[in-house]
Amino acid sequence: MGETAGKGSLSRAALLTTLAMLAFAGNSLLCRLALRDTGIDAASFTAIRLASGALILAALLMLRGKRPTAGGSWPMATMLFAYAVGFSFAYRDLSAATGALLLFGAVQLTMTGYGLWTGERIRGLRLVGLLLALGGLVWLLLPGLAAPPILAAALMLGAGAAWGVYSLLGKGAGDPTAATGGNFLRSLPFAAALALTATTAGTVDHTGALYAVLSGAVTSGLGYVLWYAALPMLRATSAATVQLSVPAIAALGGAVLLAEPVTMRLLVASVAVLGGIALMIYRRN
């Protein structure tokens, strides 16, 4: 009986984790698809995404008998908004794979940098991993025909840094679903102001708006709920390592669904960045 329950728990954890990683990679694919193939602008996409995420999370929290703004904070909401803006504007000119790799690398390096700033020591294989990940990002950004546009790359690195700060602020935020819902709701004034800036030059079509709603309500809002449900069933090392799959899923989705090329530069950079971060994670835990 206990063995059956254990297998059921493992299967549930695997299913929830798989769905969450697909959702996170889906954010990159939906944003890139919307900004490349529809008439929606980056500001409108960001505003609709945040509003949709806020609505779905608020509904889920109310179903649980919780006040939607009980969790979260204004500093976290500011970082969430900064991430969402950088993410959308960067994907005007980045492939899904390149954007996901830059974002993920920046998140991990931001959190590692905070650890160093607070006195954490990195040595041995963790230091090798850090240098390898940094080298992979530098290699990806080196000038050349296959290099991503520098402004778009800088925006995505900034988005990753904002998400890294958001993650650090969220470590003591209590119930993660409540915190995420509260932060999405608090981001709405920023989103409204951003949407107003897009009223003259921006455009919104039905398909682009649909992609933005899916990104906010499904791959962001519900994706976070799935991930937080899976986390208690995962070891710390497994939880950190499984996230390495997100850039790979985004690259595969970009190649298959969006017909985006996977260059040798991107492959080398991906191996260096993801391999370096994997080393850092394993040695830390």
C-alpha positions as CSV (number, residue, x, y, z in Angstrom):
1,M,0.0,0.0,0.0
2,G,2.8,2.4,1.0
3,E,4.7,1.5,-2.2
4,T,1.6,2.3,-4.3
5,A,1.2,5.6,-2.6
6,G,4.8,6.4,-3.1
7,K,4.6,5.7,-6.8
8,G,1.5,7.8,-7.0
9,S,3.2,10.7,-5.3
10,L,6.2,10.4,-7.7
11,S,3.9,10.3,-10.7
12,R,2.0,13.4,-9.5
13,A,5.3,15.2,-8.9
14,A,6.6,14.3,-12.3
15,L,3.3,15.4,-14.0
16,L,3.1,18.7,-12.2
17,T,6.8,19.5,-12.8
18,T,6.6,18.6,-16.5
19,L,3.5,20.8,-17.0
20,A,5.1,23.7,-15.1
21,M,8.3,23.5,-17.2
22,L,6.2,23.4,-20.4
23,A,4.3,26.5,-19.1
24,F,7.5,28.4,-18.4
25,A,8.9,27.6,-21.8
26,G,5.5,28.5,-23.3
27,N,5.9,32.0,-22.1
28,S,8.8,32.6,-24.4
29,L,7.1,30.9,-27.3
30,L,3.8,32.8,-26.9
31,C,5.5,36.2,-26.5
32,R,7.8,35.6,-29.5
33,L,4.9,34.4,-31.6
34,A,2.7,37.3,-30.7
35,L,5.3,40.0,-31.4
36,R,6.6,38.4,-34.6
37,D,3.4,37.3,-36.3
38,T,0.6,39.5,-35.0
39,G,-0.1,43.2,-34.8
40,I,0.2,43.5,-31.0
41,D,2.9,45.8,-29.6
42,A,5.2,44.9,-26.7
43,A,3.6,47.3,-24.2
44,S,0.1,46.1,-24.9
45,F,1.2,42.4,-24.6
46,T,2.8,43.1,-21.2
47,A,-0.2,44.9,-19.9
48,I,-2.7,42.2,-21.0
49,R,-0.4,39.5,-19.7
50,L,-0.1,41.0,-16.2
51,A,-3.9,41.7,-16.1
52,S,-4.8,38.1,-17.1
53,G,-2.4,36.7,-14.6
54,A,-3.8,38.9,-11.9
55,L,-7.4,37.8,-12.7
56,I,-6.7,34.1,-12.7
57,L,-4.6,34.2,-9.5
58,A,-7.2,36.4,-7.7
59,A,-9.9,33.9,-8.6
60,L,-7.9,31.0,-7.4
61,L,-7.1,32.7,-4.1
62,M,-10.8,33.6,-3.5
63,L,-11.8,30.0,-4.2
64,R,-9.4,29.1,-1.4
65,G,-11.0,31.7,0.9
66,K,-8.0,34.0,0.8
67,R,-7.9,37.7,0.2
68,P,-6.1,38.3,-3.2
69,T,-3.9,41.1,-1.8
70,A,-3.0,39.3,1.4
71,G,0.4,38.2,0.1
72,G,3.2,39.9,-1.9
73,S,4.6,43.4,-1.6
74,W,5.2,46.5,-3.7
75,P,9.0,45.9,-4.1
76,M,8.2,42.4,-5.5
77,A,5.5,43.8,-7.7
78,T,7.9,46.4,-9.1
79,M,10.4,43.6,-9.9
80,L,7.7,41.5,-11.5
81,F,6.7,44.4,-13.7
82,A,10.4,45.2,-14.6
83,Y,10.8,41.5,-15.6
84,A,7.6,41.5,-17.7
85,V,8.5,44.7,-19.6
86,G,12.1,43.7,-20.4
87,F,10.9,40.2,-21.4
88,S,8.3,41.5,-23.9
89,F,10.4,44.3,-25.5
90,A,13.4,41.9,-25.8
91,Y,11.3,39.4,-27.7
92,R,10.7,41.8,-30.5
93,D,14.1,40.9,-31.8
94,L,15.2,37.7,-30.1
95,S,14.5,34.1,-31.0
96,A,12.6,32.1,-28.4
97,A,15.7,30.0,-27.6
98,T,18.1,32.9,-27.3
99,G,15.8,34.9,-25.1
100,A,15.1,31.9,-22.8
101,L,18.8,31.2,-22.4
102,L,19.7,34.9,-21.6
103,L,16.8,35.1,-19.2
104,F,17.7,31.9,-17.3
105,G,21.4,32.7,-17.2
106,A,20.8,36.2,-15.9
107,V,18.4,34.9,-13.1
108,Q,20.9,32.4,-11.9
109,L,23.9,34.7,-12.0
110,T,21.9,37.5,-10.2
111,M,21.1,35.2,-7.4
112,T,24.7,33.9,-7.3
113,G,26.0,37.5,-7.3
114,Y,23.8,38.2,-4.3
115,G,25.3,35.2,-2.5
116,L,28.8,36.5,-3.1
117,W,27.8,40.0,-2.0
118,T,26.5,38.6,1.3
119,G,29.7,36.7,2.0
120,E,29.0,33.3,0.4
121,R,32.2,31.7,-0.9
122,I,32.4,30.0,-4.2
123,R,35.3,27.6,-4.8
124,G,36.2,24.4,-6.6
125,L,33.6,23.1,-9.1
126,R,31.1,25.8,-8.2
127,L,33.7,28.4,-9.3
128,V,34.3,26.5,-12.5
129,G,30.6,26.4,-13.1
130,L,30.2,30.1,-12.6
131,L,33.1,30.9,-15.0
132,L,31.7,28.5,-17.5
133,A,28.2,30.0,-17.4
134,L,29.6,33.5,-17.7
135,G,31.8,32.4,-20.6
136,G,28.8,31.0,-22.3
137,L,26.9,34.3,-22.1
138,V,29.9,36.2,-23.3
139,W,30.3,33.8,-26.2
140,L,26.6,34.2,-27.2
141,L,26.9,38.0,-27.1
142,L,30.2,38.3,-29.0
143,P,29.9,40.5,-32.2
144,G,29.2,38.5,-35.3
145,L,26.5,37.5,-37.8
146,A,24.9,35.1,-35.3
147,A,25.0,37.4,-32.4
148,P,21.6,38.6,-31.0
149,P,20.9,42.4,-31.2
150,I,22.7,44.0,-28.3
151,L,19.7,46.2,-27.1
152,A,17.3,43.2,-27.1
153,A,19.9,41.1,-25.3
154,A,20.4,43.8,-22.7
155,L,16.7,44.0,-22.1
156,M,16.4,40.3,-21.6
157,L,19.4,40.3,-19.3
158,G,17.7,43.1,-17.3
159,A,14.5,41.0,-17.2
160,G,16.5,38.1,-15.8
161,A,18.1,40.3,-13.2
162,A,14.7,41.6,-12.2
163,W,13.4,38.1,-11.8
164,G,16.4,37.1,-9.8
165,V,15.7,40.0,-7.4
166,Y,12.0,39.0,-7.3
167,S,13.0,35.5,-6.4
168,L,15.3,36.7,-3.6
169,L,12.6,38.9,-2.2
170,G,10.1,36.1,-2.3
171,K,12.1,33.7,-0.1
172,G,10.5,35.0,3.0
173,A,7.1,35.9,1.5
174,G,5.1,33.0,2.9
175,D,2.5,31.2,0.8
176,P,4.0,31.5,-2.8
177,T,0.7,31.4,-4.6
178,A,-0.7,34.1,-2.4
179,A,2.5,36.2,-2.8
180,T,2.4,35.7,-6.6
181,G,-1.3,36.7,-6.8
182,G,-0.7,39.8,-4.6
183,N,2.3,40.8,-6.7
184,F,0.4,40.4,-10.0
185,L,-2.5,42.6,-8.6
186,R,-0.1,45.2,-7.4
187,S,1.6,45.3,-10.8
188,L,-1.7,46.5,-12.5
189,P,-1.2,50.2,-11.9
190,F,2.2,49.9,-13.6
191,A,0.6,47.9,-16.4
192,A,-2.1,50.5,-16.9
193,A,0.4,53.3,-17.2
194,L,2.4,51.2,-19.7
195,A,-0.7,50.5,-21.7
196,L,-1.5,54.3,-21.9
197,T,1.9,54.9,-23.4
198,A,1.0,52.5,-26.2
199,T,-2.3,54.1,-27.1
200,T,-0.9,56.2,-29.9
201,A,1.8,54.0,-31.4
202,G,0.6,50.6,-30.2
203,T,-1.7,48.2,-31.8
204,V,-3.7,45.2,-30.5
205,D,-5.3,42.6,-32.6
206,H,-7.5,39.7,-31.5
207,T,-4.8,37.0,-32.1
208,G,-2.1,38.9,-30.3
209,A,-4.4,39.7,-27.4
210,L,-5.3,36.0,-27.2
211,Y,-1.6,35.0,-27.0
212,A,-1.1,37.6,-24.2
213,V,-4.1,36.3,-22.2
214,L,-2.7,32.7,-22.6
215,S,0.7,33.9,-21.4
216,G,-0.7,35.7,-18.4
217,A,-3.5,33.3,-17.3
218,V,-2.2,29.9,-18.3
219,T,1.6,29.8,-18.8
220,S,2.3,32.4,-16.1
221,G,-0.6,32.3,-13.5
222,L,-1.5,28.6,-13.7
223,G,2.1,27.7,-14.4
224,Y,3.3,29.2,-11.1
225,V,0.5,27.4,-9.2
226,L,1.6,24.0,-10.8
227,W,5.2,24.7,-9.9
228,Y,4.5,25.6,-6.3
229,A,2.4,22.5,-6.0
230,A,5.3,20.4,-7.2
231,L,8.0,22.0,-5.2
232,P,7.2,20.3,-1.8
233,M,7.6,16.9,-3.5
234,L,11.1,17.8,-5.0
235,R,14.5,17.9,-3.4
236,A,16.2,21.3,-3.5
237,T,18.8,20.0,-6.0
238,S,16.1,18.4,-8.2
239,A,13.9,21.6,-8.1
240,A,16.9,23.7,-9.2
241,T,18.2,21.3,-11.8
242,V,14.8,20.6,-13.5
243,Q,14.6,24.3,-14.4
244,L,17.5,23.8,-16.7
245,S,15.1,22.2,-19.1
246,V,13.2,25.4,-19.8
247,P,15.7,26.9,-22.3
248,A,16.0,23.5,-24.0
249,I,12.2,23.2,-24.3
250,A,12.0,26.8,-25.6
251,A,14.7,26.0,-28.2
252,L,12.9,22.9,-29.4
253,G,9.6,24.7,-29.5
254,G,11.1,27.6,-31.4
255,A,12.6,25.3,-34.0
256,V,9.5,23.1,-34.4
257,L,6.7,25.6,-34.0
258,L,8.3,28.9,-35.1
259,A,10.8,27.5,-37.6
260,E,13.6,29.4,-35.8
261,P,17.2,28.3,-36.6
262,V,19.4,26.8,-33.9
263,T,22.9,28.1,-34.6
264,M,26.2,26.6,-33.5
265,R,26.8,29.7,-31.4
266,L,23.6,29.1,-29.5
267,L,24.3,25.4,-29.0
268,V,27.8,26.1,-27.6
269,A,26.5,28.9,-25.4
270,S,23.6,26.7,-24.1
271,V,26.0,23.8,-23.2
272,A,28.3,26.3,-21.4
273,V,25.6,28.2,-19.6
274,L,23.4,25.3,-18.6
275,G,26.3,23.0,-17.8
276,G,28.0,25.7,-15.7
277,I,24.8,26.4,-13.7
278,A,24.3,22.6,-13.2
279,L,27.7,22.4,-11.7
280,M,26.9,25.3,-9.4
281,I,23.7,23.8,-8.3
282,Y,25.1,20.3,-7.6
283,R,28.1,21.5,-5.6
284,R,26.0,23.9,-3.5
285,N,23.5,21.2,-2.5
